[in-house]
Amino acid sequence: MTPERLARIKQILNTRQPDLRVLTDQVHKPRNLSAIIRSCDAFGLANMHVVWPKEGFRAFRKTAGGSFHWVTTHTHPTMEHAVTELKAQGHKLYAAQLSDRAVDFREVDYTVPCTIIMGNEVDGVNPVTAEQADEHIVVPMMGMVESLNVSSACSIILSEAQRQRQQAGMFDQRRMPDEEYERLLFCWCQPTVRRYCDDRNLPYPPLDPETGDLVDGVGWMQDVRKLRANRPRWDDQPEGTEAH
């Protein structure tokens, strides 16, 4: 971990906006989802929420440009589950939806805790979720086509959210809670150790925030090896007993 790399990581974490989010309603094209993740990272979002299409999803890595490492993705089984959770956190819901009550995307307030809902490529935001949204927003079109690609529209809306928040000074100081900041600092500084711990359900070892290195990496690994060596194996059953 070079000092320049650590400084860059801290700079990004210090400007992340924990209460500005995107929720996708079964967007199914990998390139679109990956482009949305990339936009979330570019415009300072820490979190993205998704309801996967029924056929599942695989990030298109070339389009995402590695952004899935830098944006925490929260998955939900249904839109109802996602909307309930976000409303409980005090979020306004802005659905990108052409309707009679839709307003120009620049007319809503993005400085409040809010989530931008992007519908899928064919049907848009589902009717139940659209009804629950606080506002419907649209990007005005001046050409022959009626709408933009979902990932392009998301990027344009997020650029306005960023503009409003910059004018309000919301990027001038860290807004991320300490616990989330420390977790992400560890994950971004030590991705290999993070994967090792996550795969084995181990707590993360202490990190030196001044260097981005483990406080005692050698000692921690020795402790892990001792712990794993002392774990009972499936074939360590006493004679005469059966495994259940």
BELBEL-V721846 format. One line per field, one symbol per residue. psi: psi as a letter, one per 20 degrees, with the letter a starting at -180 (. if undefined). Layout:
psi=???
//
This chain:
psi=oqhggghgghgghijqnikprpppnkpiphhgghhgggggghjjqhqqpqoqqhjaqppnhhghkjhihippppqqhrhgggggghhhjjpqpopnporhjqrpiiirojirpqpppprrhgibpqhgghhiqhqpqqoppjahqhrrqhhgggggghhhgggghghjkijiqpipqgghghghgghhhmhghggggghjlqqprqpoihhjrqgmgghghghghgghhippqhjkpqqiqqq.
//
